[in-house]
Amino acid sequence: MEDLLLEFQFKITAISLDIQRYLVNQIDLNNRLIAVKGARGSGKTTLLLQVAKLYLPLQSSLYVSLDHIYFFDNKLYDLAKQFTQFGGTHLLLDEVHKYPNWSREIKLIYDNFPELNVIFTSSSMLEIYKSESDLSRRAITYYLKELSFREFITFETQKTLQPYTLLEILEQHNTIAAQLLENIKPLPLFAKYLKIGAYPYYKENEDQYYQKLQNTINLIIEIDINAVEYLQYETLVKLKKLLISVASSAPFTPNITKLSEKVGVSRNMLVQSLKILERAGLVNELYKDASGIGALTKPEKLYLNNTNLMYALAKENSNIGNVRETFFLNQFKGLHVINRSETADFLIDNTYTFEIGGKNKTKKQIGNTANAFVAKDNIEIGFGNMIPVWLFGFMY
């Protein structure tokens, strides 16, 4: 354990606090068991270390990744027991899905060491509420999304700009945009964000970003998904084939029969596979109505999860209309209820209707719809119910 403590101290010394993800200040550390889910590459490890450096007593805290060689010969439960005996109060566990029987041992740690607080991260694939031991009554779960446009601006310019709620944007977008224009030129930043700004590691090497992103996709399917679903190799190959099929057409209304024939799986397996890819942070499913969605319900429309995936996987299909819709859906996902609209592109919280388009888009399609707005690209500032689409990247 001494080596783990030493490694943790090195990591804490090296971690920078200059740029912090939105979730750093939202986690309620009063909870004894906290889960942080997020797709590979979204920044979970950095988040854990920043939380530790900012808010936890370092002399009684320990961070460890569960793919560490220490666990080849040692059990997580035994580490927690020894750590508690030496006065440990906060145990930070990274990548728990890589450790066999993780949920069982975390449950025992929670039940047997009431003085120990545990924060653990996992791939977004991890189904905490379906794990072999019941953690749903114990764990408080947070989800770390990809970089918002606002966060990307911080990475690019080192300027920290405040987020706004949806209601603030709808009611005050003109004033908000005018204030932001005093600090940034949003349009060139937005164009760059759509191509390479979704994951923090883009800063490491922009020229090699798409290659790294494609490697990340392979790791998500071959390791993260397989660590939870225990799929056969042939099934993993079909998941890749399905993702490429979605990428070449998205966003689109899927014909489940034709798509299942193309991929080589049954209809039911295809629908289940789409939901696996969604939980993995690779695709987004859009429904007309979120109520009553069953395990075998097909989505009304399929999207890739973010615009960077579009440019990495489907360059020939990355027309700007598809890109705008994908961005809009991605920024709202997990923050608001978003469905397919009967009259336009999206319905938010069953209240607000949005049509997405370029700078010449008119209000004709939403003219007779209440609480309807046009999210327009290539404009710096809006008017009335015409709102710059980039501004919806400031919600987190």
Secondary structure, 3 states (H helix, E strand, C coil): CHHHHHHHHHHHHHCCCCCCCHHHHCCCCCCCEEEEEECCCCCHHHHHHHHHHHHCCHHHEEEEECCCHHHHCCCHHHHHHHHHHCCCCEEEEECHHHCCCHHHHHHHHHHHCCCCEEEEEEECCCCHHHCCCCCCCCCEEEECCCCCHHHHHHHHHCCCCCCCCHHHHHHHHHHHHHHHHCCCCHHHHHHHHHHHCCCHHHHCCHHHHHHHHHHHHHHHHHHHHHHHHCCCHHHHHHHHHHHHHHHHHCCECCCHHHHHHHHCCCHHHHHHHHHHHHHCCCEEEECCCCCCCCCCCCCCEEEECCHHHHHHHCHHHCCHHHHHHHHHHHHHECCECEEECCCCCEEECCCEEEEEECCCCCCHHHCCCCCEEEEECCCCCCECCEEEHHHHHHCC
